[in-house]
Amino acid sequence: MIEEAIDNPTVEDLEAITRDVWESLQLDGAGEDSPPSSSTSTESVTASVSVSGDWNGHIAVQCPHATAQDLTSAMLGMGLDEIATEDVVDAVGELVNIIGGNVKGLLSSPNQLSLPQVVIGPAEGTHWPKTDEICHIEVPAARGPVAISVWSSTGG
Amino acid sequence: MHALIVDDSRAMRSIVRKIVTGLGFTTEEAGDGAEALAAIELGPTPDICLIDWNMPVMNGLELVTAVRSRPEWRNITLMMVTTESEHGQIVRALAAGAHEYVIKPFTPDAIVDKLALLGLLPEGASA
């Protein structure tokens, strides 16, 4: 898909990319058969990629750890009891890599895409210094939503 | 037919593996370009390499260039399977010697169609 380059992605762009990713990776319905997650669990998974070049910023995917396990299970075709932490890191990292790569593809060239960074830890808001969040969407999921956001550098 | 799947994501290698083994390919996997080169050296020589672009150690474009520098590997078909969708990047990969280009996310049909275009569907498999 090659389209005219834009200055910044919109919510509609991010929704369209995410819809394509969810469809092709068959993530709709992930976790519907999973056991309820503990109400005390606050651990989340945050994955991000950075874009540098004509446009500078970050794309992030953040969700509860239980949801990340469900997405990983769907991507790998494995049961929840078979999934290791490294599988979650790999799968959610690839998810943000695909979304970030497609966001980058919409932007004015040339830009570089970083390798994914994945952090598992207490749920905290995603933020980078000297950036503005320009898009944010949430994809409903059985054990907690997946937040996808795009952050643009403010320079300086 | 033998396919070498080159991607730093185990999840993505698994997804591609399921598609091509379903078509009758035997498969081998590598987590980066350097591992892929070692696998090709060791053999068996793959009929096709399905190659991600952004990988640590040696990226997909470097792998394409390295494979194309070896005359004895000229029969290996190289297909990029990557999130790199900028027109300039696609041109760079094709100029370096890639035969086809699939942008993630993809459907299984997208891979099958490209393999059919390349005449690489094993006997009995259909697009």
Interface residues (C-beta under 8 A of the other chain):
Chain A: M1 I2 D20 V21 E23 S24 L25 T72 M75 L76 G77 D87 D90 A91 G93 E94 N97 I98 G100 G101 N102 K104 G105 S109 P110 N111 L113 L115
Chain B: D8 S9 R10 A11 M12 S14 I15 K18 N54 M55 P56 T82 T83 E84 S85 E86 H87 G88 I90 I103 K104 P105 F106 T107
